[in-house]
Amino acid sequence: MKPYGFDLSAALVAEARRRLPQWADRIWVGNALDWVAPGGRLLVSNYVPAEQRSRYPAAVLASLGFRVDGVTTPGGRDGRPVPPTAWVLRAAEDS
């Protein structure tokens, strides 16, 4: 699987491209809500300490009025920690 990424911050995108030159052509500046195609899934991750659960993606999405369609569970298949991630599904056809 090849990663893709984007952020609202041009400075963060520039830093990601600098640190990950092999993926630079897959990292963009943009607004996530504008990038989700019909039938797509918007994944939101946040690398925060456990004591800051109110900043976890599911809590943030819910506070913004989005229905959270799924979340990751702690612990990856290889034993490494999994960052808290939540996702929102976009309908196949917007009315």
PyMOL commands that set and color helices and strands:
alter all, ss='L'
color gray80, all
select helices_A, chain A and resi 10-19+21-26+32-35+50-55+57-63
alter helices_A, ss='H'
color red, helices_A
select strands_A, chain A and resi 5-7+27-29+41-45+70-71+85-89
alter strands_A, ss='S'
color yellow, strands_A
deselect
rebuild
show_as cartoon
